[in-house]
């Protein structure tokens, strides 16, 4: 770790946090009392410096556990009495992450995306990011969908999913769907399926993925579709989904498809098998209906 960083009051405390992460809560209090509350300390001026320095500390060691550090930043921001100061601190953190996201080291790009995902997941109305900042985050994360590291691509997908939950921007959904057209890594494809909202914009693609080569992707699709009410599907789509899923040679896929049927029965049809079959239009989807009956029996 750089000597200049360790010699500073911020760097010293965070160096100790990295060495003894379980005790981060005690160290957080020590830092808050000795630095932020120090007599004569202009907290508003130091907040931005703190944000940059903590991120540098995080990325100094390859084996750093980011979870305690992230919780530390979150709690410090929450404890600063001036909301503008807390906002400045988070701005500094995000700005640094947006710089790190383009560095040469894949591990650092991975951590930057992971931090952004966690930050987006935990922000509340008191610590909301400005729209211009969200746009910068969006553009940077969309760029990371083409990263040469599959781990970076995967965590960028997770971060974009969190951002989409906040903004519902079409460009994010488009980027994720386009990634599926070119992505070969199984883990990333699964991450995209998990990230996609099951709605009218994605249902066709999700249906296509029930024929995806990796069974992990197919399993993830059926798990995703089980959250959708059975009444939301057309008879034709239900027939295809059920025949593909319940007949899948991979046990994990057929099991998940069966679980989906069970959820539809109990949640959407009050346990009435006849009502469930009614959604299939038995005459139009005889084979699918037979498979459902066989599964239920």
N, C-alpha and C positions, 0 to 999 in steps of 0.2 A: 504494500500500500504506500502511496507517495508520502514522503516525509512531511510536506507542507500540509497535507490533509490531516495526518495523524497529529501534528502539532497544534492544530486549531481546536478550539473547544468543541466544535461540532464533530470534527473528524475523530477526536479522541473518544468521545462517547459512542459513536457509531462503530468505531473499530472494536470496542468492547462488546457492542451488540452482536457483531458478526462472530466474535469468538465465543460468546455465551448467550445464544439466542433465547433459551428458555427464561432467562432473567431480564428479558427486554422491558418488562413493565417497570421494574425497579429502576432500570437505567433511564427509561423515558422520564420518570419523575425527576431523576437527578438532572437530566438535561434541561427540563422545563424550569426547574428552580434555579439552576446555576447560570443559565444563558438567557432564556426568554424573559425571566423576571429579574434579571440582574439590574441593579440600579444604574440608571443612565443609559441603558440599552434601548436603542430605537428599534422596536420590534418590527415596525413596518418596513424599515430599510433592510433588516436582516432576513426577513421572511424569504425573499427571492433567492438570496445567497444560500440560505439553508436548503431550499428546494434543489438547487443545482448540486450542492455538496453531498447531500444524502444520496442522490442518484449516482454520483461518482463513486461513493463508498460502496454502494450495492454492486457496481459492475467491476470492482477491483479484483475480487476473488472469484474464481470459477465455481467454487463449491458453496457459495453464499445461498442461504435459504431466504427466499424473498418474502415469505409469508409474515414472519415477525416484523420485518422492516416495513412492509406495507401497512400492517396494523399500527405500527408506530407512527407513520406519517398521518394516517387517518385520525388517530387519537390526538396527536399534536394539533392538527388543524381544527378539530372539534373543540379543543380546550382554549385556543386563542380567543380572547373575548371580542376582538374586533373582527367582524365577518369579512371585511375587506382585506384584512391581513391574511386570513385563512384562504381567501380566494387568490391572493397573490402567491401564496405558498403553492397551492395546487396548480396555478398557471405555470410557475417555475418548474414544477415536477413534470407536467405534461410537455412543456417546451423541450425539456431535456430528453424525454422519451422519444419525441418526434425527431430529434437529432440522432439519437442512438439507433433508431430503427433502420438507419441506412449505413451503419458502420460495417466494416469488413467481417468482423467476428460473428458467426452465426449464433453463438450462445448469447451474445449481447442483444442481437436482433430479436431472438426468441424471448428473452426476459422483458424487453421493451414492450413487445406485443402482449405478453402475459400481464404486465403491470397495467397496460391500457384497458385490457379486458376487465381486470378487477376494479379499476377506478370507475369505469363506466357502470359496472354492476352495483357499486356501493354508493354512488353519488345520490344525494337527496336534494330537495328543493333549496335547502340553505347553502348548498355547495354546487349549484348548477353551473355548468360550463357555458360560456357564451357560444352562440350559434357559429361564429367564425372559427372558434376553436374546435367545435365538433366537426366542421367541414374539413379542417386540416387533419384531424384524426381520421376521418373517413377516407380522405384521399390517400393518406399514408398507408392505411391498412389495406385498401384495395390494391395498392401497389405491391404490398407484401404477398398477395395471392399468387404472384409470379416469382416469389423468392426461390432460389435454388435448393434451399433446405426444406424438406417436407415437414419438419417439426415447426418451422417458422410459419409455413403456409397453414398448418393445422391450427396453431394458436391464433393466427390472424383471423381465421374463420370464426373462432370462438369470440374474439373481440368484436368483429363485425356483427355477430348475432346479438350481442349486448347493445350495440349502437342502433341496430335496426329496431329493437324493442322500444328504444327511446324516440326514434325519429321516423320510422316507417318510410325511409327514403327508397324510392324505386331503384336508384343506382346501386344500392347495396344488394338488393335482391337480384338484380341483373348480374352483378359481379359474381355472386355465389353460384347462380345457375350456369353462367359461362365457364366457371371453374370446373364444373362437372363434365363439360364437353371436352376438356383437355387434360384433366387430372387422371393420372394412372395409379397413384399411391392409395392403397386401400384405406389407410388410417385417415387420410385427408378426405376421401370420399364419404366415409362414415361421419366425420366431423361436419361436413356440409349437410348431410341428411339430418343430423341432430339439430343443426342451426336453422334449417328451413321451416318457416311457418306452414302448416298444412292448410292452405287456402286455395282459392280459385286460380291464383297465379302460379302455384307450384304443384297442383294435384296431378297434372299431366306428366310432369317430370318424375314425380314420386312413383307414379304407376309404371313408368318405363323402368325405373330402378328395381322393380320387383323381379326383373330378369338380369340384373347386374351380375357379373361373374363372381366377385367375392361374396360368399354367403354372409359375411358380417354386414355388408351393405344392405342385402335383402332383409336381414333380421332387423336392422335399424329402421328400415322403411316400414315394416309391419308394426313395430313398436310406435313409430310416429303416427301411423294411420289409426291406431287403436284409440287415439285421443279424439278422433273425429266421429261425430254421431253417425250412425248407420244411415239415417235419413238424408244425409248430405251427399250420398253417392247415387249415381244413376244405376239402373239395373245392370246395364252392360259393364260398368266399371266394377260393381260388386261381384259379378260373375267372374271377371278376369282375376280380380284380387284373390278371391277365395279358391279358385281352381289352381292358380299358381302357388299360393301359399300353403294350402293344405296338402297339395301333392308334391311339394318341394322335397327333394331327396335328402337335403340337409336337415337333420333333426332340429337344430336350433331355429331354423326358419319356420318349419311346420309347427313347432311348438309355439312360436310367437304369433303365428297366424291363428292358431287355435285359441290362444289367450285373447286375441282381438275379438274373435267370435264370442267368447265367453263374456267379455266386457259389453259388447253390443247387446247380448241377451239380457244380462242383469241390469245394466245401466239404462239402455235405451228402450228395452221391450218389457220391462218389469218381470223378467223371467219367463215370459210367454214365448215358447218356441214358434207357435203359429204366427204370432205377430212378426217375429224375426223373418220367417220364411215369406211373409207377405211383402217385405221390402225387396225380396228377390224376384217377385213376380214368377212364381214357380213354373208356370208354363213357358216363360221366356228363358229361364235359367235352370232347367231341370237338373243338369249335372252338378251345378253349384249347390242347389238345394239338397241333392242327395249326399254330397260331401258334408254339408252342414249337419244333416241328420245323423250321418255316420259318426261325425265328431261328437255330437251331443249325446249319442247313445253309447 
